[in-house]
Amino acid sequence: MDSKPDFQSMSPEQLLELSESTTDGLRNNRSSLYKAAAEKYQAADDQENYQNMVYEIRAFDLSTHENSDYRFGCLHGVVFENGDEAVYPDRKKDFPDESIEYYKTRAIATSNPILKARYADVVWDFRPFKHHEYALLAADAYLDCTDVYIPSIQINNLWGLELADAVERALCIAVKLNNDQLINTIAEEAITHYSENEVDSFNDQRSFLEVIADIHKLEGCADQAHNTKRRIAEAFEAEAIWKSVNYPNGHLVAIGILEKALKAYVELGDAPEKAEELKIAIASEHVAAQGEYKRVESMVRISQGDINNWLDPYRAVTIENALLLLAGDPNILPSYENAYKSAVDQAKEFVFMHMIPMELHRNGMTVKRIEGEEEKLAYSAAVNFRRHYRFAAEFLLPSLFKLLKEKDKCYLEVVHQYIATSGVFELNRVALINVGFDAFERADYIACMHILTPQIEGALRDFLGLLGASKTSFNGVGDWEAQLLSRVLSVLEGNGFESDFVWLMRLFLADKLGDNLRNEVAHGLADPGQFTWANSAMMLYILIKLATYRISTKTPAADSTEESNGDEQ
């Protein structure tokens, strides 16, 4: 037990013998033992031993938490009104050369690793340029202390802080001495300790493995550095397996750790089979994690009266003019600027939620990590923007299309004719769009979206041609290929397309933060639940709005060249 022995009933010799043999009982009061011995030597007028006990008291009264420039500092101090300062122990006054010689003798003589570490470290800390051998002695003694601390931790849960301090100090000394062999030894002992005695200590183990890998790299031992990196990858894998079983929502936690393991194995460059094995394991964890997700739902209600009021302008006009109204209706097309402002306000109101890193999971994999300040704001803005256009697709467009059908049951033919005569779609594309419209009319939304998705992307590329911009890009390995849709949208935005309309197409079609339907459909990743009336109707809306754009040529000034811009009419 960590209880204080009865020092007053013991002789000085018994006290010193206790100091050499006991650890737990003197955990927090070792200097008290030497104070008791000092009082007895002083009473016996034994000045030499009294002075030795004073050295002992000062050594064990030193604090290890005061100054980053030194290992040891004063235990306490006071500042007087005149500015003078008094500290104890005083590094400048309380440790003369005689005391250092005493500590050197004691460091060699004692067999108690706790005492040996303190004496040798005091010698090194107070005389660092003279006694490198005592630094090594201190480091070895600190490592020997772990054999004392670990059993006590297991039995009484004591000495945990001291154990961490001993390993850290031994490593610090080794680094200061630039002793790679000692650093490696300390790191390996630390890894062994953590793996055998500390539950969930994977991060600590990897930290020491990184130290070992860096040492091997500096020494030019490429094979040993590579093998240590493999141990790091294996540590990630072991952590994922353990946490998937022992953590709440363990499968979700394991996914991220397995991805780190995968990255580590890929960087090794010689473990393709392991990389494939981990990909399968990650997909399995995603499936297992489905039961750990919590569904969040909120009720959205809008009165039919509000929808009817919104429809009033559409009732008063022809279908052709209704399509023009639709293309410019702010209730359908959100404002990205407003969505971003709302994201900033939400970050201020819900600070903790904004601080937490996030991951987007789709189709059994993590598609994006959201960590930085700007990334989080962009994600929140995308969520706000998407919520608006999804509301329009789910609640407003159904009512509008119903109204158009009431005006003319063949309204889709009118819509198709409106698109065909706009002059911005190629004839072959118009024919394919018509097939997509037919699929929409018969409620075959799988066929509709598979047809219209690439035609929208193709139409956007057509606009590049009308603007005189290149539809292709050079991939850097000798091949030309079609511009990525994300690049196409950026070019169009810079040439007159409404920024909000570009944001809608970007999030709806080509961004992981949104629906990303172009990529989901094109790569066969979309599930049946994504082929809906609302998504199909949103594609019709995009085509209708594209039909309102015209390419106009600006009249050049006398000394300027002609340029083309996309302007909406």
Secondary structure, DSSP 8 states (H G I E B T S, - for coil): ------GGGS-HHHHHHHHHH-SGGGTTTHHHHHHHHHHHHHHTT-HHHHHHHHHHHHHHH-BSSS-TTSS-B-SEEEE-TTS-EEEES-TTTS--HHHHHHHHHHHHH---HHHHHHHHHHHHHHSTTT-HHHHHHHHHHHHHHHHHHHHHHHHH---HHHHHHHHHHHHHHHHHTT-HHHHHHHHHHHHHHHHHH-TT-HHHHHHHHHHHHHHHHHTT-HHHHHHHHHHHHHHHHHHHHHHHHHSTTHHHHHHHHHHHHHHHHHHHSS-HHHHHHHHHHHHHHHHHHGGG-----------HHHHHHHHHHHHTS-HHHHHHHHHT-TTTS--HHHHHHHHHHHHHHSHHHHHS-EEEEETTEEEEEE-SHHHHHHHHHHHHHHHHHHHIIIIIHHHHHHHHHHH-TTHHHHHHHHHHTTSSS-HHHHHHHHHHHHHHHTT-HHHHHHHHHHHHHHHHHHHHHHHT--SEEE-SSS-EEE--HHHHHHHHHTTT--HHHHHHHHHHHS-TTS--HHHHHHTT---GGGS-HHHHHHHHHHHHHHTTEEEEE----TTS---EEEEE-
